[in-house]
Amino acid sequence: MLKKTGIVLFQLTACAVGFYLIFTFFNYLAYDKDWVEDPSWVPVTGTLQRAGHGGRSQSAVFSYKYNSESYGESDHNSFWVPGNIINEMYILKVNPQKPDHYKVVAWQPMFSKDEKTNIGTCNITSVNTGNYPMVFFEYTIGGSNYRRAQYLVPDYQKLYPNLKAGDQYEIEYWMDNPQRAIIHLNKQTKAPSKP
């Protein structure tokens, strides 16, 4: 009986380790930055058309143009940012050999030149330094409160070593809907006072 219990425990441990390795591998692929630096992938502007939740995962559909052709309407991409709305714009990287394949450069949200934006100030509420580094922030525009998040660039620890909750930074927000905003981490407006 003791031998069977040992075998079962070994099998359970092996399964747990296997699931952990698979989970880690797919997390690595989801946040793999190699394609960003691959010069063959072409940067384009993508517009969020649809977003949804399926169980524990989120998906998004971006539309974009590559070589004067429209793409993305049926391509679901695992991508989610708290506070995102339809018409958010991001830099996408498109595979020129398969133009219907793209990756969202999650740390590069953007506005088009034609969109009307304004400048405001936000407070950082938290910084996630895990597998998907994000900064969470809140701000008030016209008496309404907004909360959202933004992915951090891969080398954020070198660029923003003192990034922390409580700091204030400049944001640029869309005048049509201030829920859409981009935090400018190179423009700190105020650090919290020291006790």
N, C-alpha and C positions, 0 to 999 in steps of 0.2 A: 504494500500500500504506500509506503514511504517513497519507494522508487517511482511509482506512478505519479505521485504528487510532485516529485522533483521534475519529472518529464513535463508535466502540465505547466509548472511554473517556468521552466526553461522555454517552452513554446510560447507562453504568454509574454515573457520578457522579449523573446526574439520578435514577436509580432509588434510589440510596442516600439522597439528600436526600429524596426522596418517602417512602421507608420511615421515615426519621427523623421527618419531620413528622407522618406518620400515627401513629407510635408515641407521639410527644410529645402529640398531640391526645388519644389514648385514655387515656394516663396522666393527663392533665389531667381528663378526664371521670371517671376512676376516683376521683380524689381531689378532685373539684370540690366546693367547700363552699357553693355558692350555694343548693342545696336545703336545707341546714341552716338558713340564715337566712330562707328563704321561709316566712312565717307561715301559708301555706295547708297546708304539710306538717305532719301531726300526730304528736307524739311518743307512742310506745307502748313497752312492754317486750317484747323479743323473746328467745326461748330457742333456742339452737343445738340443732337436732335431728340434723343430719347434716353431715358435712364430707368432702370428698374431693379427690383430685388427678386432673387430667386432662392429661397431658403436662406442659406448663410452667405451667398455670394451676391455681388452686384454686377450689373452689366451696363454698358453705355453704347450708344450708336452715335458716331460722329460722321458728318458729311464733310467732304473735301474735294478739291479739284487737283488733278495731276495730269499734266500734258493736255490741258483743256477738256479732260473728261471728268465727269462726276463719279465719285465713289463713296462708299461707306454706308449707304442706306440699309444694307442688310448685314453688315459686319459687326458682330457684337464683340466688344472689347472689355475685358475685366478692368473696370476702372470705377472708382467712387471717391468722392471728396465730400465730407459733410458740408452742407450749405450750397452745393452746386445747384444751378437752375438751368433750364433749357436755354439755349443760345450762348452758353459759356463758350469761350474760345480758348484753344490750346494749340501749341505747336505740336504737330504730329510728325513722325518719321515714317516715310513710305518706302517700301521695298520696290525698287524700280523694275526688278524681274517679275514681281507679282504686285502690281499697283493697288490691288484690293486688300493687301496686307499692310497694316500700319500699327504703330505703337504710339501711345500718348506720352509725350514728354511732360509728365505730370507736374513737374516743378516749373513749367513755363506757361502759366495762364497769360492771356493777352486780351487787348482790345484792338479793334480795327481802327484805322485812321478816321473813319467816318462816324464812329460812335462818340456820343457826347458823354464825357466823364468829368468828375470833379475830384477834389482832394479833401481828405478828412484825416482823422486820427483814430487809431484803435488801441485797445489794450490786449496784450497777449494773456490768454487765460491758462495755457499749458503748452508744453513742447513734448511731442512724442519722439523719442530717440530710438524706437524699436526697429523692426524690419521695414516699416514704412514711415520714415521720418516726416512729421508734419508739425506745423505750428497752428494752434487754435487761437482765434482772436474774436473779439466782440467790439462793436462800435454803434454809435447812435447817429442817425441822419434824419433830420426833420422830425424829431420827437419819437421816431421808431427805433427799436433796438434790433440789431442783427448779430448773428453768430455764424462763423464759418471756419474753414480750415484751408490750409494750402500746403502742398508737399514741399519739402525742403530739398535744395540742390544736393547732389551726392556728397560734395565736400563742405557741407554747411558748417561742420565743427571747426574747420580751418577759417572759413569766411566770417562766421558769426560765433566766435567762441564764448561770448557772454550772453547769448540768447536765453531769456528766461521769462517765466510768468511775471506779470506786473509791469513789464516794460511797455512803453508806448512807441508806436511807429506810425509813419505816414501810410495811408491807404489811398488808392485810386478806386473810385466806385462809378458804376454805370448809372447815369442820371435817370434812365428809363426804369430801372429797378435796382436800388442800392444793395440788394442781397448779393449782387454780383460785384465783387471787390477783389483787388489784388493788394497784398501787403508788400510794401517796399522795405525790405530788411536792411537796405543800405541807408535808410533815412530814419534813424531813431529820433523821436521828438522829445522824449523824456524818460529818464531811468528812475526807478523808484528811489525815494529817499532812504538813506541808511539809518538804522535805529541808533 
